């Protein structure tokens, strides 16, 4: 079992929307790879939504419903990206600094 500060925040929530953590020293294990893949998909989704937002906000004919749906999707993507950034930040904090 790893130390408390080495827990990895996973890209999904548990019951009652509480954060889930992974305790492992194996970054190549099944759960670590699964989390990496999900994080990658979340980041791709955020990039696609950003492109869609740029197009939608530049469209004078975009309706209120379109903008509201996009805002809801962007909020979800932002939540996911912040979770990834938090998780990756924790991984950086516990990693040894690289020498240049």
Secondary structure, DSSP 8 states (H G I E B T S, - for coil): ---GGG-EEEEEE-GGG-EEEE--S-TTSHHHHHHHHHHHHHHHHHHHHHHHHHHHHT-TT--HHHHHHHHHHHHHHHHHHHHHHHHHHHHHHHS-----
